């Protein structure tokens, strides 16, 4: 098994917005019709003894304001980017971003 990461695996987010423990990471993706941006959310955490820390995709109700802020920041940043848009032009109707 190879330990060398591919170029795609090594690429990190192009922009990160943080508010408290919550972050929105913006990713640039490639599609046959061109590139586009999407974002993911995470919450940082640290154990009570301070010996362990990490990131979680789960949130508390008390994170609501921070989530709203980073989502708005990420969406505004994506909208301000030159051509490329926020999703592939040929996205199919079953993708989560197009689901009813």
Secondary structure, 3 states (H helix, E strand, C coil): CCCCCCHHHHCCCCEEEEECCEEEEEEEEEECCEEEEEEEEEEEEECCCCCCEEEECCCCHHHHHHHHHHHHHHHHHHHCCCCCCCCCCCCCCCCHHHCC
